[in-house]
Amino acid sequence: MIMGVNPGVALALVLLIFGVFLSGGIMAAAPKPITFVFGDSLTEVGNNNFLQYSLAKSNFPWYGIDYTGGKATGRFTNGRTIGDIISEKLGIAPPPAYLSLSPYDDAILKGVNYASGGAGILNDTGLYFVQRLSFDDQIRNFAKTKSTIKAKIGENATSALLSEAIYFIGMGSNDYVNNFLQPFLADGQKYTHEEFVELLVTTLEQQLVELYQLGARKMVFHGLGPLGCIPSQRVKSKTGQCLKQVNRWVMIFNSKVEKLTAKLNRWLPNAQLMFADTYPAVYDLISNPTAYAFKISNTSCCNVDTSVGGLCLPNSKVCKNRKDY
């Protein structure tokens, strides 16, 4: 769970996207891109607030403190998510949370955010949060959205809309942080990392193919950042340093997903899948914060629960110099 997002990383991602999709004429076809967002706490905008029993909610006062209105919005950050920043760069409003919309809301024609804090590629990821929308759940909700759009504008127009839309997908962090790396959960005991990453990638392949079958063509998979450097992992080091082994596992996952997207582009007609590797940029930001106008990159701006979930603790005192973090 984050307390800040680097706009430079978001801008780099937008430029990557434009570099791939502009050549296909997407901006000519749709000056205001339609975006569908799938992900976890890095991109959630409030879906979990509608899940009665979910323990993965960012409804504490300091969440949203630097967002428009200064109140918690369901975002797991003090301000904007990377999705918000990307939307701004694309010249569109951030897509609304799926569960915030009425069944036949016209807003779905401009894009929807299905992301859910605690979600993962695997359905058993984040089990201790009780309720969260896994990637499979999010895909099922997208299928419902497609049916609603079809009822509004017809089959041909729906196919055209979905094929031109951009699909942002950011999944996998929780499969490590709130699954494999938790010693009291089964997957970390049951699998070696080699077995676990294969399970993740084969499951992800099925999910991306399912999205394709539902009409998605322009898909951007946001690779994992250096998870070994987040507070819940640093506390496992005697010196508070990044866990190199965790970062190596993340890079293995990223490499396999990049190869997967290339394979699917060859196999699926008209598919335009892109792997956005922001690991190097984020790692450089953590290693050299002053080069990006930050001062502190090894801890968060609030007291974080480093055992389960990574949320700011309810009794935290958020720091005043948040722009330094």
Order of alpha helices (4+ residues) and beta strands (2+ residues): alpha-alpha-beta-alpha-beta-alpha-alpha-beta-alpha-alpha-beta-alpha-alpha-beta-alpha
